[in-house]
Amino acid sequence: MSTFDFSAYIADIPDYPEPGVLFKDITPLFADAVAMRATIATIAEHFQGQGVTKVIGPEARGFMVGVPVALEVGAGFVPARKPGKLPRETISVSYDLEYGTDTLQIHADALTAEDRVLIIDDLVATGGTLAATGELVQTTGAHLIGYGCILELGFLHPRDALAKVGEHELFSLVKVD
């Protein structure tokens, strides 16, 4: 396990996007080559040896973390996109947001029942996006190994939402309670 201080690369931005919110900005971590390398290596190392065949990343920052993690674990990458962004037949799942709903899609042929899937995103807040992505994986019959992220906003209880999809590990580099 890495002893790298990932939290040193997360900037607190008060009153963004609205008054009273303390936004956790992870872009300084992406801007630093050493920090980004440690991020990818640590997440990949955690899931090495688990037979991952595909990594799924929800748009957009899930792509930024998911693709290099996929390369590190020797797996393919599957993008989870908003409707209308993928050119071939898709499967979809809709999920609730605080004020409405959203939908994610993957190509219908992106996963098979033989795939062992890891879901990667930059952060998990309420868990809705990752849980929806987990539902997409399960719809295909593929085996969901777990979830990995840089930042977990524990005070929003994302693990409760993820538990509704099943008992799968959530690995995060930084957890804010």
CORFENLIN-V201468 format. One record per run of one state. SS is the DSSP state (~ for helix, > for strand, _ for the rest). FROM is the first residue (numbers start at 1). TO is the last residue. Records with the same first field share a line. If there is no record, write none. Layout:
SS = FROM-TO ; FROM-TO
This chain:
_ = 1-5 ; 10-10 ; 15-21 ; 26-26 ; 32-32 ; 48-53 ; 59-60 ; 74-75 ; 82-89 ; 98-99 ; 108-115 ; 125-127 ; 141-142 ; 157-157 ; 164-168 ; 177-177
~ = 6-9 ; 27-31 ; 33-47 ; 61-73 ; 128-140 ; 154-156 ; 158-163
> = 11-14 ; 22-25 ; 54-58 ; 76-81 ; 90-97 ; 100-107 ; 116-124 ; 143-153 ; 169-176
